[in-house]
Amino acid sequence: MKFIKLKMRTTALVTTTLIIILGIYDLTAVVVGGDTSLTVSQFLVNVGFNVPAFVFATGFVCGHLMGYMQPVDIIKENLLKKKKLNASEKTDS
C-alpha cells in the first residue's frame, strides 16, 4: 500500500493537523454534549470579549504563518541560480 507523499512544509502540516483535530473536537462536543458552550468557536467568542489582545495576537501570528510563501519551484530555481553563481565565481577566481 502506497502512502501519499506530503509536500507540505512543517508549519502548514502542523496548522492543517490542528484545524482537523479542532474540527473533530467541535463535532464531538456538539454531538455528544448537545451544548454549543463547549465548542471552540464559543471559546473564541468568550475570549474575544474578555481578552481582545489574545484574538489580535492569534490573528497576527496566523497571518504571518499563512502569509505569502513562494512556491517550492521558485525556491528551487533560486537555489540553483545561487549555486551556479557561486560555482562561476569560484572558477573565475
C-alpha positions, 0 to 999 in steps of 0.5 A, a space after each residue: 500500500 502506497 502512502 501519499 507523499 506530503 509536500 507540505 512544509 512543517 508549519 502548514 502540516 502542523 496548522 492543517 493537523 490542528 484545524 482537523 483535530 479542532 474540527 473533530 473536537 467541535 463535532 464531538 462536543 456538539 454531538 455528544 454534549 448537545 451544548 454549543 458552550 463547549 465548542 471552540 468557536 464559543 471559546 473564541 467568542 468568550 475570549 474575544 470579549 474578555 481578552 481582545 489582545 489574545 484574538 489580535 495576537 492569534 490573528 497576527 501570528 496566523 497571518 504571518 504563518 499563512 502569509 505569502 510563501 513562494 512556491 517550492 519551484 521558485 525556491 528551487 530555481 533560486 537555489 540553483 541560480 545561487 549555486 551556479 553563481 557561486 560555482 562561476 565565481 569560484 572558477 573565475 577566481 
